[in-house]
Amino acid sequence: MTRIVDIAGSLRSGSYNAALLREAAALVPKGCEIAAVSIAGIPLYDQDLLNRDGVPTAVLELREALAAADGLLLVTPEYNNSLPGVLKNAVDWASRPPAEIPQVFGDLPVAMVGAGGMSGTRFAQTAWLPVFRTLGMRPWSARMLFLDRAWERFDDDGRLRHGEDRERLTRLVGEFVAHCRGLPRARVG
C-alpha cells in the first residue's frame, strides 16, 4: 500500500486549496492510501516555546505522518507571489530538531498543486524548491498544476467545475503515485 500525505497550506474554511486537496484525495488509484494532515493548531515557531514545552502535539502528528509517507502532495496557496507563511511555519516546526530531518523529510518525494489568483500558484511552487532541497526532499515536477482564478474553477460545493481541470489533477495524482511506487523513498534507519 502506497501512503501519500496531503497537506493544504491554508487555514480558511472555504479555502480553494483545501477543496483542491479533497478533489485530489478522491482521485487516488487503487492500492494507495491518502492521509490529509491538518496544520491547524500549530503555533508560530518559537524556540523558547520549544525549550519550555517541547514539540506541540500537532507537530508530532505532522512529523510522524511525514516520516511514514511514501510521498507528499503539497497543496499550496500563494500569497504576495510567494509561499504561505502558515505552511512554511509548519514545515519549520517539523524540521526540529535538525538531527531528525533525514528521518522526517529525507528522500521524500513531493508534488505540488495549488489554486490561486491571476497567476495560479506558480511563484509559490517555485519558492518551495530551495526549502525542499535544504530538507533533502525529492521534488517531482513531471506534471504541474497551478489553477489561476480559483474563484471561477470551483462550484459552491468546492468541486472543480471543469472536466479539464479534474482530468489534469487525475493525471498528476496517478503519475505521482506511480513515481512513488517506481522509485521508492530511501529510508534512513
Secondary structure by P-SEA (a helix, b strand, c coil): cbbbbbbbcccccccaaaaaaaaaaacccccbbbbbbbccccccccaaaaaaccccaaaaaaaaaaaaccccccccccccccccaaaaaaaaaaaccccccccccccbbbbbbbcccccccaaaaaaaaaaaaaabbbbbccbbbbbcccccccccccccccaaaaaaaaaaaaaaaaaaaaccccccc
